[in-house]
Amino acid sequence: MLEWREGKPDDKPLLSQFSCARQQRAGQRRIFPFPWEKQVQSAVRTVKPTCDAQSAILLGAHPDTGAILGVVSVAKLDLAEDGYIIEMIAVENSARSQRIGDEAMNEALQWIANHADVRGIRTVTVVADCHRRNKRARALLRRNKFLSAGVEGVREEWFYEFSLR
């Protein structure tokens, strides 16, 4: 289990080194066989690790070393009173296959539930999307009761509704 907390500005140097995109060598070039991993890695490395009334960057750190192994970005949707979005979930390469994605999803849903509860929202809709070929993300969403809303281009849209009390 990781120790989860909200991000803060001085976490930026840690995030700038975060690596979740698998690489291969092709001669002198590095290639990324899974382009969605490279996109998420770039997002993690450039995100402002702050939290405010509408959004949060949540960081999961190794309890002994403090190394950041999981990153979550969640936000309230502006247009929907009861809507939230999980913008990204990223797991450090060194921590793959340790169920950190499940921990990260739990943290995201808990932040959303807490945020909605404080605002008196009783039925919550959460949206997320992933690359249609990203089997790990699709499996994570299914395990957490998200339903596919369909594919548009290379992106698959997902949603999950739940009630508070």
Protein Blocks (a to p, Z undefined) as FASTA:
>chain_A
ZZdddddfklmmmmmmpcfbdcddehjbccdfblmlmmmmmmmmmpccdddfkbccdddd
dfklopafbdcdddddfklmkbccdfbdcddfklgonlmmmmmmmmmmmmmmmmmmmnop
abdcddddddfklmklmmmmmmnopacebjehjbccddddddeZZ
